[in-house]
């Protein structure tokens, strides 16, 4: 799960590329770039970073392991637009060992669309503010940090 800490964040965000559809099942909270009209894994050459968050009903959007089914429209949000905003990420959207992550660490998107201490360098990173539990699932609260223009 990779979702907003403050629900108002979605109100102040324009969805980007609402005509793109998932070619395969896409994990809710998948971090990606856009390449040739399709989503692609983050890379060091990426100048923009997006997160795919679906519009499931009610609390279903927060289910651990939720996916956006193949063929469904993708709701992609520009992460740089949320500079300074906080998000929550649980183990399903974090690569590596949770015990190796500490408050103050900088996480990056990795080639699998997850947060990682060793991800690729892009214009957006994620500063760990707190280690949390979402129900019984470990996770982190992060602040979105956009590199200076």
C-alpha positions in Angstrom: 0.0 0.0 0.0 1.3 3.5 -0.9 -1.3 6.1 -0.1 -1.8 9.7 1.1 -1.3 10.5 4.7 -3.6 13.5 4.3 -6.7 12.8 2.2 -6.8 16.5 1.1 -3.7 15.7 -1.0 -5.9 14.1 -3.7 -8.2 17.1 -3.8 -5.3 19.4 -4.8 -3.8 17.1 -7.4 -4.6 16.7 -11.0 -4.5 13.2 -12.4 -2.1 12.9 -15.2 -2.5 10.8 -18.3 -6.0 9.5 -17.5 -6.3 7.8 -20.8 -3.5 5.2 -20.1 -4.7 1.7 -19.3 -2.9 -1.0 -17.4 -1.3 -3.5 -19.8 -0.9 -6.0 -16.9 -2.1 -6.1 -13.3 -0.5 -3.1 -11.6 0.0 -3.0 -7.8 -1.8 -0.1 -6.1 0.9 2.4 -5.3 3.2 1.4 -8.1 5.8 4.1 -8.7 6.6 4.6 -12.4 7.5 6.8 -15.3 5.8 7.2 -18.7 7.6 5.9 -21.7 6.1 5.9 -25.2 2.5 6.1 -23.9 2.8 3.3 -21.4 4.0 3.1 -17.8 7.6 2.0 -17.2 9.9 1.2 -14.3 11.8 4.2 -12.8 15.2 4.8 -14.2 18.0 7.3 -13.6 17.1 9.1 -16.8 13.5 9.7 -15.6 12.7 13.3 -15.3 9.1 12.7 -13.9 7.9 10.2 -11.4 4.3 9.1 -11.0 2.4 6.8 -8.6 -0.6 4.7 -9.8 -3.3 4.8 -7.2 -6.7 3.3 -8.1 -10.1 4.5 -7.3 -11.5 1.5 -5.4 -14.6 2.0 -3.3 -14.4 2.9 0.4 -11.6 1.4 2.4 -10.7 -1.1 -0.3 -8.1 1.4 -1.6 -6.1 0.7 1.5 -6.0 -3.1 1.2 -2.5 -4.5 1.3 -1.7 -6.1 -2.0 -4.5 -4.4 -4.0 -4.0 -4.3 -7.7 -5.3 -2.3 -10.6 -6.6 -5.0 -13.1 -5.1 -5.3 -16.6 -7.2 -3.2 -19.0 -8.3 -0.7 -16.3 -7.7 3.0 -16.6 -4.7 4.1 -14.6 -4.9 7.0 -12.2 -1.4 8.4 -12.3 -0.3 11.3 -10.0 2.8 13.4 -10.5 4.8 12.9 -7.3 6.7 16.1 -7.7 3.5 18.0 -7.3 3.3 16.7 -3.8 6.6 18.1 -2.7 6.4 18.4 1.1 3.3 16.2 1.5 3.3 13.0 3.5 2.5 9.5 2.3 2.2 6.1 3.9 4.0 3.0 2.5 3.6 -0.5 3.8 5.9 -3.5 3.3 4.3 -4.5 0.0 5.6 -1.2 -1.5 9.0 -1.3 0.1 12.0 -3.3 -1.2 14.4 -4.9 1.2 14.4 -5.4 5.0 12.1 -3.1 7.0 14.5 -3.3 10.0 17.2 -1.7 7.9 15.1 1.5 7.4 15.4 4.2 10.0 13.8 7.6 10.6 15.8 10.2 8.5 16.7 7.7 5.7 16.1 8.8 2.1 14.2 6.2 0.0 14.1 6.2 -3.8 12.0 4.4 -6.3 13.6 1.2 -7.5 13.3 -0.6 -10.8 10.3 -2.6 -9.5 8.3 0.5 -8.6 8.9 0.2 -4.9 10.6 2.4 -2.3 14.2 1.4 -1.5 17.3 2.7 0.2 19.2 1.7 -3.0 16.8 2.8 -5.7 17.6 4.8 -8.7 18.4 8.5 -8.5 15.4 10.5 -9.8 14.1 14.1 -9.2 11.8 12.8 -6.4 12.9 11.1 -3.2 11.1 10.1 0.0 12.4 11.1 3.5 11.4 8.7 6.3 9.6 10.6 9.0 8.3 7.7 11.1 8.1 3.9 11.2 4.5 2.9 11.6 2.1 0.0 11.7 -1.0 0.0 9.5 -3.1 -2.5 11.3 -0.7 -5.4 11.7 1.4 -4.4 8.6 4.7 -2.6 9.1 5.4 0.5 7.1 6.8 4.0 7.0 5.5 7.6 6.8 7.5 9.5 4.3 7.7 13.1 3.0 7.9 13.6 -0.7 11.0 15.6 -1.6 11.4 17.2 -5.1 14.9 18.1 -6.1 15.5 21.8 -6.7 14.8 22.9 -10.2 
